[in-house]
């Protein structure tokens, strides 16, 4: 009986430890002391959540630490705290985007620091970000006739309609009426 009790206790400790490690891996964010913190304001979160990867020029450099909503801010009420492993020298013309991580889904925050010729931007100030539409949303916008490609599509369809109207017009001798 002593051996059964010892093996049961050993099993409980082992599986309890494994369960705790699994929980900690999934639920605890990266809260290192030496992280550089950036506060960025967005009009909406764009599907981002805490733990979303932050990329700088294609390199994973951190994660989204927290997402807060400040209802008093009219234009950009969503405030994201980005936890970065190293400082990013932002310059005039920088862009911080929430965009699709891939075609199949997922989100990421992508930072473009700006051109070298630009003036340095203080990272403790009011940084602004934007949400890039996803692939399926862009295709939907084209079908609705929105955006530059949608405008071109609308123009092309109008030209095609006018072409066929001219071909079938009986007055002034359209092409089809001349053939008949």
Secondary structure, DSSP 4 states (H G I P E B T S, - for coil): -HHHHHHHHHHHHHHHHHHHHHHHHHH-----TT-EEEEEEESS-TT--TT-EEEETTEEEEEEEEEEE-TT-SS--EEEEEEESS----BTT-EEEEEESSTT--EEEEEE---TTSPB--TTS-EE-EEPPPHHHHHHHHHHT-HHHHHHHHHHHHHHHHHHHHHH-TTTT-HHHHH-
